[in-house]
Amino acid sequence: MHPTRSVEARRDPQAWQTALDRALAAHESEDALAHYPHVAFAFPSSSPNPYSGDYPLLNYRELKEWATTRGWRVRPAPERAPAGEKYSPPVRFTRGKAWSSH
């Protein structure tokens, strides 16, 4: 892929959202993890990311609204973050019905 196209692809939140939607639809368990940068590209915040120039901050409000309409709940999964990545932990998606007992 041409470098310019790669940069443009990273800036297309709709394409990232579509990919995330497909991945979650294909996921058969009640719980799924997504890498923070992947979700941040799908739901970028308008604020600059003070921790990384490689990917945007994640707009959790937009992500939660989007996920809720698809039957998922979301929350950070800091316990699954690799060493040195405490500011960009994976995002846990849990099917909404699994939360009904809480």
Backbone as XML, in Angstrom:
<?xml version="1.0"?>
<chain id="A" units="angstrom">
  <residue number="1" name="MET">
    <atom name="N" x="0.843" y="-1.182" z="0.000"/>
    <atom name="CA" x="0.000" y="0.000" z="0.000"/>
    <atom name="C" x="0.884" y="1.240" z="0.000"/>
  </residue>
  <residue number="2" name="HIS">
    <atom name="N" x="0.498" y="2.205" z="-0.736"/>
    <atom name="CA" x="1.228" y="3.469" z="-0.811"/>
    <atom name="C" x="1.152" y="4.174" z="0.540"/>
  </residue>
  <residue number="3" name="PRO">
    <atom name="N" x="2.241" y="4.770" z="1.052"/>
    <atom name="CA" x="2.232" y="5.409" z="2.369"/>
    <atom name="C" x="1.122" y="6.439" z="2.547"/>
  </residue>
  <residue number="4" name="THR">
    <atom name="N" x="0.836" y="7.223" z="1.522"/>
    <atom name="CA" x="-0.211" y="8.238" z="1.639"/>
    <atom name="C" x="-1.564" y="7.588" z="1.873"/>
  </residue>
  <residue number="5" name="ARG">
    <atom name="N" x="-1.817" y="6.509" z="1.141"/>
    <atom name="CA" x="-3.096" y="5.801" z="1.326"/>
    <atom name="C" x="-3.197" y="5.233" z="2.733"/>
  </residue>
  <residue number="6" name="SER">
    <atom name="N" x="-2.091" y="4.746" z="3.269"/>
    <atom name="CA" x="-2.089" y="4.207" z="4.622"/>
    <atom name="C" x="-2.485" y="5.281" z="5.627"/>
  </residue>
  <residue number="7" name="VAL">
    <atom name="N" x="-1.935" y="6.465" z="5.482"/>
    <atom name="CA" x="-2.282" y="7.568" z="6.375"/>
    <atom name="C" x="-3.744" y="7.936" z="6.208"/>
  </residue>
  <residue number="8" name="GLU">
    <atom name="N" x="-4.215" y="7.986" z="4.963"/>
    <atom name="CA" x="-5.621" y="8.304" z="4.715"/>
    <atom name="C" x="-6.533" y="7.243" z="5.318"/>
  </residue>
  <residue number="9" name="ALA">
    <atom name="N" x="-6.157" y="5.980" z="5.191"/>
    <atom name="CA" x="-6.970" y="4.894" z="5.749"/>
    <atom name="C" x="-7.068" y="5.009" z="7.267"/>
  </residue>
  <residue number="10" name="ARG">
    <atom name="N" x="-5.977" y="5.423" z="7.893"/>
    <atom name="CA" x="-5.995" y="5.584" z="9.349"/>
    <atom name="C" x="-6.943" y="6.692" z="9.772"/>
  </residue>
  <residue number="11" name="ARG">
    <atom name="N" x="-7.192" y="7.650" z="8.888"/>
    <atom name="CA" x="-8.035" y="8.788" z="9.230"/>
    <atom name="C" x="-9.491" y="8.589" z="8.832"/>
  </residue>
  <residue number="12" name="ASP">
    <atom name="N" x="-9.874" y="7.390" z="8.458"/>
    <atom name="CA" x="-11.241" y="7.114" z="8.046"/>
    <atom name="C" x="-11.967" y="6.342" z="9.155"/>
  </residue>
  <residue number="13" name="PRO">
    <atom name="N" x="-12.546" y="7.066" z="10.121"/>
    <atom name="CA" x="-13.213" y="6.386" z="11.235"/>
    <atom name="C" x="-14.315" y="5.432" z="10.781"/>
  </residue>
  <residue number="14" name="GLN">
    <atom name="N" x="-15.028" y="5.787" z="9.720"/>
    <atom name="CA" x="-16.115" y="4.923" z="9.250"/>
    <atom name="C" x="-15.594" y="3.553" z="8.825"/>
  </residue>
  <residue number="15" name="ALA">
    <atom name="N" x="-14.460" y="3.523" z="8.159"/>
    <atom name="CA" x="-13.873" y="2.248" z="7.747"/>
    <atom name="C" x="-13.471" y="1.420" z="8.972"/>
  </residue>
  <residue number="16" name="TRP">
    <atom name="N" x="-12.897" y="2.071" z="9.971"/>
    <atom name="CA" x="-12.517" y="1.376" z="11.209"/>
    <atom name="C" x="-13.760" y="0.875" z="11.947"/>
  </residue>
  <residue number="17" name="GLN">
    <atom name="N" x="-14.833" y="1.677" z="11.972"/>
    <atom name="CA" x="-16.074" y="1.256" z="12.625"/>
    <atom name="C" x="-16.678" y="0.044" z="11.925"/>
  </residue>
  <residue number="18" name="THR">
    <atom name="N" x="-16.653" y="0.062" z="10.607"/>
    <atom name="CA" x="-17.173" y="-1.064" z="9.841"/>
    <atom name="C" x="-16.383" y="-2.327" z="10.140"/>
  </residue>
  <residue number="19" name="ALA">
    <atom name="N" x="-15.064" y="-2.211" z="10.194"/>
    <atom name="CA" x="-14.220" y="-3.364" z="10.503"/>
    <atom name="C" x="-14.494" y="-3.877" z="11.912"/>
  </residue>
  <residue number="20" name="LEU">
    <atom name="N" x="-14.646" y="-2.964" z="12.861"/>
    <atom name="CA" x="-14.938" y="-3.357" z="14.242"/>
    <atom name="C" x="-16.303" y="-4.026" z="14.327"/>
  </residue>
  <residue number="21" name="ASP">
    <atom name="N" x="-17.290" y="-3.467" z="13.649"/>
    <atom name="CA" x="-18.634" y="-4.038" z="13.633"/>
    <atom name="C" x="-18.608" y="-5.463" z="13.086"/>
  </residue>
  <residue number="22" name="ARG">
    <atom name="N" x="-17.882" y="-5.677" z="12.009"/>
    <atom name="CA" x="-17.782" y="-7.014" z="11.409"/>
    <atom name="C" x="-17.086" y="-7.989" z="12.351"/>
  </residue>
  <residue number="23" name="ALA">
    <atom name="N" x="-16.013" y="-7.531" z="12.985"/>
    <atom name="CA" x="-15.280" y="-8.405" z="13.907"/>
    <atom name="C" x="-16.159" y="-8.808" z="15.091"/>
  </residue>
  <residue number="24" name="LEU">
    <atom name="N" x="-16.898" y="-7.856" z="15.633"/>
    <atom name="CA" x="-17.773" y="-8.176" z="16.768"/>
    <atom name="C" x="-18.932" y="-9.074" z="16.339"/>
  </residue>
  <residue number="25" name="ALA">
    <atom name="N" x="-19.476" y="-8.846" z="15.152"/>
    <atom name="CA" x="-20.576" y="-9.681" z="14.663"/>
    <atom name="C" x="-20.123" y="-11.124" z="14.468"/>
  </residue>
  <residue number="26" name="ALA">
    <atom name="N" x="-18.877" y="-11.315" z="14.094"/>
    <atom name="CA" x="-18.339" y="-12.653" z="13.878"/>
    <atom name="C" x="-17.889" y="-13.317" z="15.170"/>
  </residue>
  <residue number="27" name="HIS">
    <atom name="N" x="-17.786" y="-12.527" z="16.238"/>
    <atom name="CA" x="-17.302" y="-13.038" z="17.524"/>
    <atom name="C" x="-18.421" y="-13.804" z="18.220"/>
  </residue>
  <residue number="28" name="GLU">
    <atom name="N" x="-18.140" y="-15.041" z="18.584"/>
    <atom name="CA" x="-19.196" y="-15.891" z="19.133"/>
    <atom name="C" x="-19.286" y="-15.900" z="20.650"/>
  </residue>
  <residue number="29" name="SER">
    <atom name="N" x="-18.268" y="-15.437" z="21.343"/>
    <atom name="CA" x="-18.349" y="-15.475" z="22.809"/>
    <atom name="C" x="-19.003" y="-14.198" z="23.327"/>
  </residue>
  <residue number="30" name="GLU">
    <atom name="N" x="-19.259" y="-14.173" z="24.610"/>
    <atom name="CA" x="-19.913" y="-13.028" z="25.253"/>
    <atom name="C" x="-18.940" y="-11.886" z="25.527"/>
  </residue>
  <residue number="31" name="ASP">
    <atom name="N" x="-17.659" y="-12.140" z="25.365"/>
    <atom name="CA" x="-16.628" y="-11.196" z="25.748"/>
    <atom name="C" x="-15.592" y="-11.098" z="24.628"/>
  </residue>
  <residue number="32" name="ALA">
    <atom name="N" x="-15.207" y="-9.874" z="24.270"/>
    <atom name="CA" x="-14.202" y="-9.676" z="23.224"/>
    <atom name="C" x="-13.281" y="-8.535" z="23.629"/>
  </residue>
  <residue number="33" name="LEU">
    <atom name="N" x="-12.041" y="-8.614" z="23.215"/>
    <atom name="CA" x="-11.071" y="-7.547" z="23.465"/>
    <atom name="C" x="-10.634" y="-6.954" z="22.130"/>
  </residue>
  <residue number="34" name="ALA">
    <atom name="N" x="-10.445" y="-5.652" z="22.127"/>
    <atom name="CA" x="-9.940" y="-4.963" z="20.932"/>
    <atom name="C" x="-8.764" y="-4.094" z="21.348"/>
  </residue>
  <residue number="35" name="HIS">
    <atom name="N" x="-7.767" y="-4.011" z="20.484"/>
    <atom name="CA" x="-6.617" y="-3.161" z="20.762"/>
    <atom name="C" x="-7.058" y="-1.702" z="20.797"/>
  </residue>
  <residue number="36" name="TYR">
    <atom name="N" x="-6.552" y="-0.979" z="21.765"/>
    <atom name="CA" x="-6.907" y="0.435" z="21.933"/>
    <atom name="C" x="-6.736" y="1.251" z="20.649"/>
  </residue>
  <residue number="37" name="PRO">
    <atom name="N" x="-5.571" y="1.168" z="19.961"/>
    <atom name="CA" x="-5.424" y="1.990" z="18.748"/>
    <atom name="C" x="-6.499" y="1.706" z="17.701"/>
  </residue>
  <residue number="38" name="HIS">
    <atom name="N" x="-6.885" y="0.440" z="17.546"/>
    <atom name="CA" x="-7.913" y="0.100" z="16.553"/>
    <atom name="C" x="-9.233" y="0.779" z="16.885"/>
  </residue>
  <residue number="39" name="VAL">
    <atom name="N" x="-9.602" y="0.757" z="18.146"/>
    <atom name="CA" x="-10.863" y="1.376" z="18.565"/>
    <atom name="C" x="-10.734" y="2.900" z="18.515"/>
  </residue>
  <residue number="40" name="ALA">
    <atom name="N" x="-9.559" y="3.417" z="18.851"/>
    <atom name="CA" x="-9.343" y="4.870" z="18.809"/>
    <atom name="C" x="-9.425" y="5.402" z="17.378"/>
  </residue>
  <residue number="41" name="PHE">
    <atom name="N" x="-8.970" y="4.627" z="16.405"/>
    <atom name="CA" x="-9.114" y="5.064" z="15.011"/>
    <atom name="C" x="-10.584" y="5.063" z="14.592"/>
  </residue>
  <residue number="42" name="ALA">
    <atom name="N" x="-11.377" y="4.166" z="15.166"/>
    <atom name="CA" x="-12.808" y="4.105" z="14.842"/>
    <atom name="C" x="-13.585" y="5.224" z="15.526"/>
  </residue>
  <residue number="43" name="PHE">
    <atom name="N" x="-13.151" y="5.610" z="16.720"/>
    <atom name="CA" x="-13.847" y="6.635" z="17.510"/>
    <atom name="C" x="-12.840" y="7.638" z="18.063"/>
  </residue>
  <residue number="44" name="PRO">
    <atom name="N" x="-12.252" y="8.427" z="17.176"/>
    <atom name="CA" x="-11.224" y="9.364" z="17.627"/>
    <atom name="C" x="-11.810" y="10.557" z="18.373"/>
  </residue>
  <residue number="45" name="SER">
    <atom name="N" x="-11.135" y="10.954" z="19.415"/>
    <atom name="CA" x="-11.496" y="12.161" z="20.154"/>
    <atom name="C" x="-10.990" y="13.373" z="19.384"/>
  </residue>
  <residue number="46" name="SER">
    <atom name="N" x="-11.615" y="14.500" z="19.598"/>
    <atom name="CA" x="-11.135" y="15.728" z="18.964"/>
    <atom name="C" x="-9.930" y="16.297" z="19.723"/>
  </residue>
  <residue number="47" name="SER">
    <atom name="N" x="-9.674" y="15.788" z="20.924"/>
    <atom name="CA" x="-8.517" y="16.220" z="21.713"/>
    <atom name="C" x="-7.267" y="15.484" z="21.257"/>
  </residue>
  <residue number="48" name="PRO">
    <atom name="N" x="-6.124" y="16.139" z="21.292"/>
    <atom name="CA" x="-4.879" y="15.457" z="20.923"/>
    <atom name="C" x="-4.523" y="14.389" z="21.958"/>
  </residue>
  <residue number="49" name="ASN">
    <atom name="N" x="-3.833" y="13.377" z="21.512"/>
    <atom name="CA" x="-3.404" y="12.303" z="22.399"/>
    <atom name="C" x="-2.056" y="12.686" z="23.009"/>
  </residue>
  <residue number="50" name="PRO">
    <atom name="N" x="-2.006" y="12.983" z="24.317"/>
    <atom name="CA" x="-0.738" y="13.379" z="24.936"/>
    <atom name="C" x="0.219" y="12.204" z="25.149"/>
  </residue>
  <residue number="51" name="TYR">
    <atom name="N" x="-0.265" y="10.979" z="24.953"/>
    <atom name="CA" x="0.549" y="9.801" z="25.225"/>
    <atom name="C" x="1.153" y="9.171" z="23.980"/>
  </residue>
  <residue number="52" name="SER">
    <atom name="N" x="0.567" y="9.459" z="22.799"/>
    <atom name="CA" x="1.073" y="8.853" z="21.569"/>
    <atom name="C" x="0.721" y="9.707" z="20.364"/>
  </residue>
  <residue number="53" name="GLY">
    <atom name="N" x="1.679" y="9.858" z="19.477"/>
    <atom name="CA" x="1.415" y="10.536" z="18.214"/>
    <atom name="C" x="1.001" y="9.553" z="17.134"/>
  </residue>
  <residue number="54" name="ASP">
    <atom name="N" x="0.997" y="8.251" z="17.473"/>
    <atom name="CA" x="0.688" y="7.214" z="16.494"/>
    <atom name="C" x="-0.810" y="6.980" z="16.306"/>
  </residue>
  <residue number="55" name="TYR">
    <atom name="N" x="-1.599" y="7.330" z="17.305"/>
    <atom name="CA" x="-3.040" y="7.115" z="17.217"/>
    <atom name="C" x="-3.743" y="8.147" z="18.098"/>
  </residue>
  <residue number="56" name="PRO">
    <atom name="N" x="-5.013" y="8.415" z="17.810"/>
    <atom name="CA" x="-5.750" y="9.436" z="18.564"/>
    <atom name="C" x="-6.201" y="8.929" z="19.932"/>
  </residue>
  <residue number="57" name="LEU">
    <atom name="N" x="-6.662" y="9.854" z="20.754"/>
    <atom name="CA" x="-7.349" y="9.465" z="21.977"/>
    <atom name="C" x="-8.675" y="8.845" z="21.589"/>
  </residue>
  <residue number="58" name="LEU">
    <atom name="N" x="-9.184" y="7.989" z="22.425"/>
    <atom name="CA" x="-10.457" y="7.325" z="22.183"/>
    <atom name="C" x="-11.603" y="8.149" z="22.747"/>
  </residue>
  <residue number="59" name="ASN">
    <atom name="N" x="-12.639" y="8.356" z="21.961"/>
    <atom name="CA" x="-13.843" y="9.044" z="22.404"/>
    <atom name="C" x="-14.791" y="7.975" z="22.960"/>
  </residue>
  <residue number="60" name="TYR">
    <atom name="N" x="-14.705" y="7.745" z="24.278"/>
    <atom name="CA" x="-15.502" y="6.680" z="24.901"/>
    <atom name="C" x="-16.999" y="6.948" z="24.809"/>
  </residue>
  <residue number="61" name="ARG">
    <atom name="N" x="-17.402" y="8.191" z="24.871"/>
    <atom name="CA" x="-18.836" y="8.504" z="24.794"/>
    <atom name="C" x="-19.422" y="8.005" z="23.467"/>
  </residue>
  <residue number="62" name="GLU">
    <atom name="N" x="-18.765" y="8.340" z="22.367"/>
    <atom name="CA" x="-19.243" y="7.882" z="21.049"/>
    <atom name="C" x="-19.188" y="6.363" z="20.949"/>
  </residue>
  <residue number="63" name="LEU">
    <atom name="N" x="-18.091" y="5.783" z="21.438"/>
    <atom name="CA" x="-17.943" y="4.334" z="21.390"/>
    <atom name="C" x="-19.070" y="3.654" z="22.162"/>
  </residue>
  <residue number="64" name="LYS">
    <atom name="N" x="-19.365" y="4.134" z="23.365"/>
    <atom name="CA" x="-20.415" y="3.518" z="24.184"/>
    <atom name="C" x="-21.776" y="3.595" z="23.501"/>
  </residue>
  <residue number="65" name="GLU">
    <atom name="N" x="-22.086" y="4.735" z="22.905"/>
    <atom name="CA" x="-23.362" y="4.871" z="22.187"/>
    <atom name="C" x="-23.433" y="3.883" z="21.028"/>
  </residue>
  <residue number="66" name="TRP">
    <atom name="N" x="-22.377" y="3.810" z="20.263"/>
    <atom name="CA" x="-22.307" y="2.911" z="19.115"/>
    <atom name="C" x="-22.456" y="1.464" z="19.566"/>
  </residue>
  <residue number="67" name="ALA">
    <atom name="N" x="-21.702" y="1.074" z="20.580"/>
    <atom name="CA" x="-21.716" y="-0.310" z="21.057"/>
    <atom name="C" x="-23.075" y="-0.687" z="21.636"/>
  </residue>
  <residue number="68" name="THR">
    <atom name="N" x="-23.685" y="0.217" z="22.383"/>
    <atom name="CA" x="-24.984" y="-0.052" z="22.998"/>
    <atom name="C" x="-26.038" y="-0.366" z="21.936"/>
  </residue>
  <residue number="69" name="THR">
    <atom name="N" x="-26.013" y="0.366" z="20.833"/>
    <atom name="CA" x="-26.994" y="0.108" z="19.770"/>
    <atom name="C" x="-26.792" y="-1.259" z="19.128"/>
  </residue>
  <residue number="70" name="ARG">
    <atom name="N" x="-25.631" y="-1.863" z="19.343"/>
    <atom name="CA" x="-25.331" y="-3.180" z="18.782"/>
    <atom name="C" x="-25.368" y="-4.287" z="19.834"/>
  </residue>
  <residue number="71" name="GLY">
    <atom name="N" x="-25.809" y="-3.949" z="21.037"/>
    <atom name="CA" x="-25.942" y="-4.963" z="22.084"/>
    <atom name="C" x="-24.684" y="-5.249" z="22.873"/>
  </residue>
  <residue number="72" name="TRP">
    <atom name="N" x="-23.711" y="-4.349" z="22.835"/>
    <atom name="CA" x="-22.456" y="-4.534" z="23.564"/>
    <atom name="C" x="-22.303" y="-3.461" z="24.631"/>
  </residue>
  <residue number="73" name="ARG">
    <atom name="N" x="-21.646" y="-3.813" z="25.700"/>
    <atom name="CA" x="-21.181" y="-2.847" z="26.710"/>
    <atom name="C" x="-19.673" y="-2.768" z="26.544"/>
  </residue>
  <residue number="74" name="VAL">
    <atom name="N" x="-19.096" y="-1.613" z="26.830"/>
    <atom name="CA" x="-17.645" y="-1.459" z="26.697"/>
    <atom name="C" x="-17.042" y="-0.891" z="27.969"/>
  </residue>
  <residue number="75" name="ARG">
    <atom name="N" x="-15.801" y="-1.264" z="28.194"/>
    <atom name="CA" x="-15.027" y="-0.699" z="29.295"/>
    <atom name="C" x="-13.565" y="-0.995" z="29.037"/>
  </residue>
  <residue number="76" name="PRO">
    <atom name="N" x="-12.693" y="-0.178" z="29.589"/>
    <atom name="CA" x="-11.257" y="-0.450" z="29.434"/>
    <atom name="C" x="-10.896" y="-1.749" z="30.154"/>
  </residue>
  <residue number="77" name="ALA">
    <atom name="N" x="-9.863" y="-2.394" z="29.684"/>
    <atom name="CA" x="-9.378" y="-3.624" z="30.308"/>
    <atom name="C" x="-7.906" y="-3.425" z="30.693"/>
  </residue>
  <residue number="78" name="PRO">
    <atom name="N" x="-7.646" y="-2.558" z="31.691"/>
    <atom name="CA" x="-6.249" y="-2.267" z="32.054"/>
    <atom name="C" x="-5.477" y="-3.498" z="32.516"/>
  </residue>
  <residue number="79" name="GLU">
    <atom name="N" x="-6.173" y="-4.486" z="33.029"/>
    <atom name="CA" x="-5.504" y="-5.710" z="33.478"/>
    <atom name="C" x="-4.914" y="-6.496" z="32.306"/>
  </residue>
  <residue number="80" name="ARG">
    <atom name="N" x="-5.338" y="-6.179" z="31.094"/>
    <atom name="CA" x="-4.841" y="-6.862" z="29.896"/>
    <atom name="C" x="-3.849" y="-6.015" z="29.093"/>
  </residue>
  <residue number="81" name="ALA">
    <atom name="N" x="-3.513" y="-4.838" z="29.616"/>
    <atom name="CA" x="-2.592" y="-3.941" z="28.905"/>
    <atom name="C" x="-1.162" y="-4.464" z="28.983"/>
  </residue>
  <residue number="82" name="PRO">
    <atom name="N" x="-0.463" y="-4.451" z="27.864"/>
    <atom name="CA" x="0.954" y="-4.828" z="27.897"/>
    <atom name="C" x="1.741" y="-3.832" z="28.750"/>
  </residue>
  <residue number="83" name="ALA">
    <atom name="N" x="2.861" y="-4.248" z="29.261"/>
    <atom name="CA" x="3.711" y="-3.369" z="30.066"/>
    <atom name="C" x="4.015" y="-2.092" z="29.293"/>
  </residue>
  <residue number="84" name="GLY">
    <atom name="N" x="3.918" y="-0.969" z="29.975"/>
    <atom name="CA" x="4.225" y="0.312" z="29.366"/>
    <atom name="C" x="3.081" y="0.925" z="28.572"/>
  </residue>
  <residue number="85" name="GLU">
    <atom name="N" x="1.927" y="0.283" z="28.567"/>
    <atom name="CA" x="0.801" y="0.813" z="27.798"/>
    <atom name="C" x="-0.418" y="1.071" z="28.691"/>
  </residue>
  <residue number="86" name="LYS">
    <atom name="N" x="-0.180" y="1.590" z="29.890"/>
    <atom name="CA" x="-1.289" y="1.801" z="30.816"/>
    <atom name="C" x="-2.260" y="2.879" z="30.346"/>
  </residue>
  <residue number="87" name="TYR">
    <atom name="N" x="-1.827" y="3.761" z="29.446"/>
    <atom name="CA" x="-2.718" y="4.811" z="28.952"/>
    <atom name="C" x="-3.470" y="4.399" z="27.693"/>
  </residue>
  <residue number="88" name="SER">
    <atom name="N" x="-3.223" y="3.206" z="27.229"/>
    <atom name="CA" x="-3.935" y="2.717" z="26.045"/>
    <atom name="C" x="-4.265" y="1.230" z="26.210"/>
  </residue>
  <residue number="89" name="PRO">
    <atom name="N" x="-5.065" y="0.913" z="27.250"/>
    <atom name="CA" x="-5.400" y="-0.494" z="27.488"/>
    <atom name="C" x="-6.367" y="-1.020" z="26.437"/>
  </residue>
  <residue number="90" name="PRO">
    <atom name="N" x="-6.395" y="-2.330" z="26.257"/>
    <atom name="CA" x="-7.390" y="-2.903" z="25.360"/>
    <atom name="C" x="-8.802" y="-2.505" z="25.817"/>
  </residue>
  <residue number="91" name="VAL">
    <atom name="N" x="-9.734" y="-2.603" z="24.907"/>
    <atom name="CA" x="-11.129" y="-2.293" z="25.215"/>
    <atom name="C" x="-11.904" y="-3.604" z="25.239"/>
  </residue>
  <residue number="92" name="ARG">
    <atom name="N" x="-12.634" y="-3.830" z="26.333"/>
    <atom name="CA" x="-13.421" y="-5.050" z="26.487"/>
    <atom name="C" x="-14.851" y="-4.783" z="26.026"/>
  </residue>
  <residue number="93" name="PHE">
    <atom name="N" x="-15.339" y="-5.649" z="25.165"/>
    <atom name="CA" x="-16.726" y="-5.619" z="24.714"/>
    <atom name="C" x="-17.424" y="-6.817" z="25.333"/>
  </residue>
  <residue number="94" name="THR">
    <atom name="N" x="-18.521" y="-6.574" z="26.017"/>
    <atom name="CA" x="-19.297" y="-7.641" z="26.629"/>
    <atom name="C" x="-20.722" y="-7.523" z="26.123"/>
  </residue>
  <residue number="95" name="ARG">
    <atom name="N" x="-21.277" y="-8.627" z="25.687"/>
    <atom name="CA" x="-22.653" y="-8.585" z="25.183"/>
    <atom name="C" x="-23.578" y="-8.070" z="26.277"/>
  </residue>
  <residue number="96" name="GLY">
    <atom name="N" x="-24.497" y="-7.195" z="25.904"/>
    <atom name="CA" x="-25.375" y="-6.524" z="26.856"/>
    <atom name="C" x="-26.103" y="-7.442" z="27.798"/>
  </residue>
  <residue number="97" name="LYS">
    <atom name="N" x="-26.584" y="-8.584" z="27.314"/>
    <atom name="CA" x="-27.350" y="-9.477" z="28.166"/>
    <atom name="C" x="-26.517" y="-10.052" z="29.316"/>
  </residue>
  <residue number="98" name="ALA">
    <atom name="N" x="-25.210" y="-10.110" z="29.132"/>
    <atom name="CA" x="-24.326" y="-10.633" z="30.186"/>
    <atom name="C" x="-24.285" y="-9.685" z="31.377"/>
  </residue>
  <residue number="99" name="TRP">
    <atom name="N" x="-24.672" y="-8.407" z="31.171"/>
    <atom name="CA" x="-24.616" y="-7.430" z="32.244"/>
    <atom name="C" x="-25.939" y="-7.347" z="32.998"/>
  </residue>
  <residue number="100" name="SER">
    <atom name="N" x="-26.944" y="-8.051" z="32.569"/>
    <atom name="CA" x="-28.262" y="-7.915" z="33.183"/>
    <atom name="C" x="-28.296" y="-8.399" z="34.629"/>
  </residue>
  <residue number="101" name="SER">
    <atom name="N" x="-27.369" y="-9.244" z="35.021"/>
    <atom name="CA" x="-27.356" y="-9.753" z="36.386"/>
    <atom name="C" x="-26.679" y="-8.772" z="37.347"/>
  </residue>
  <residue number="102" name="HIS">
    <atom name="N" x="-26.108" y="-7.691" z="36.850"/>
    <atom name="CA" x="-25.407" y="-6.726" z="37.702"/>
    <atom name="C" x="-26.355" y="-5.669" z="38.201"/>
  </residue>
</chain>
